[in-house]
Each structure stands twice: as C-alpha cells, then as structure tokens.
Amino acid sequence: MNSKVKFTKIGAGKESFTFRSWFLGENHFLVGLSLDGPRKINDNYRVDYNKNGTFERIMNAINYLREYNVDFNILTVVTEE
C-alpha cells in the first residue's frame, strides 16, 4: 500500500501543539528542532517573519515534546560566537 501523510495546522496556541505532540508521540515520529545556543545567540540568528527571536517558542516546543514522549533532536549551526 502506498500511503501519504499530510499535516495541516489545526489551530493556534497550546491546544493545537498539544494535539500535534500527542499525535507525533503516538506514531513514533522523530522531530528536529533548530536551536543555536543560549537565547542571546539563538535569537540573533533564528527569527520569525516578524523579526522576533524564536528561543522561547523552541523551549516551549521542547516541553510539549517531552510531555508527550516525542523523540526529538536539536539541529545547531556552530559559529565563532
């Protein structure tokens, strides 16, 4: 059988991420998160479309992933900083 999986944003906020975390954990997904170090360094390089740093959002995502036993890894860019 040839299966395809598509993901769609369900909503905003905690409820949406809670469901997605549960789904990812139940289905044994491995999630990669981009984090380039402490807040000061990460937020200098990793910003969203509004130019806001992403450190807090990434840390919140890690907490949800841990709560729902989702396997994850951290993808990091190493700089001279």
N, C-alpha and C positions, 0 to 999 in steps of 0.2 A: 504494500500500500504506500502511495506517495502522499505524505502529509505536509502541510504548510502551517506554520504558526504565525499569526499576526497579532500585534499588540496595539491597543488603542488607549489613549488617555481616558480614564473613566471619569475623573473629576479632579478637583483641586484639594489640596490640604491633606491632613492626616488620614482621612478615610480612604482616599484614593491610594496612598502609598501603603497603608495597612493591607488593603486587599492585594495589591501587587506583590508585596513582600510575602504574604501568605501563599499566594499562587506560585511564586518563584521557589519558595522553600518546599512546598508540597510536590513540586515537579522537578526538584533537584537541579535547578539552574545554577550556574556559576556567573556571578556578576562582577564586572570590572568597574572600579571607581577611580577617577583621576584625582589625585591629591599630591601636591608638590611640596609638602612640608608644613611647617607651622603656619598659622593664619597670615602673618605678615608676608611670607614668601608666596604662599599659595594664592592669596588674593591679589598679588601683584601680577601674576601670570594667568590665573584662571578667573575670568569674569563672565557674567551672563550678558545677555543682549542689552541690558540697562547699565552695563559697566559696573555692576555690583560684584563684590567678591563672592566666591562660592564655598568658602571654608565651612561656614555654619550649615549650609544645606547638605554638604557632603557628610559632616559629622552626624546630622540628624538621620541621613540615609543609613549610615553605618549602624546606628542604634536600632532602627527598624529591622535591618537585615539580621542583626544578632538576635533580636527578639523572636524572629520567625525562623531562626536556624537556617538562614540562606548562606551558602558558601559565597565568599567574595574575595577579591584580591585588589590590591592598590596598584595603580599604574602611575609612575612618577617620572618626571623629567628632572634630571640632575643638572644643576647649573653651578657656577662658581660661588653663588651665594650660599 
